[in-house]
Structure formats: C-alpha cells, structure tokens
C-alpha cells in the first residue's frame, strides 16, 4: 500500500522508526518533505505537499514520540 500525504499517522510511524533520535519539532519542513518522499512505500506526488500537510505529519510524529 502506497503512502500519500494524507496518511499523516502512517508516515509519522515510519519517520519515528527511521529517525528515532530526532525531535520532530526541530525538523525544518524542507527536511521533513525530503524525509517523507524518501520513505519506502511513499507513492504520492512530491509537489502535492503543503505546509498544512507537513504540519499534520509533524504533529502526528510528536504524538508518536509521546505515546
């Protein structure tokens, strides 16, 4: 199953595994965009991202770390 920008929780889970020592709140959106696009299984258009989508992913990642 391909990941898309709307799959914030699934993307956050994969980012937490790929970057376990990173505080998501310190990641610039340009870096976050690159990391999401580099995830195995990411199949969406890189140009279809937006600040709002990246923020939702970032907040889902924060929640992953806190749980």
Buried (B, 14 or more C-beta within 10 A) or exposed (E): EEBBBEBBEBBBBBBBEEBEEBEBEEBEBEEBBEBBEEBEEBEBEEEEBEEEBBEBBBBBBBBBBEE
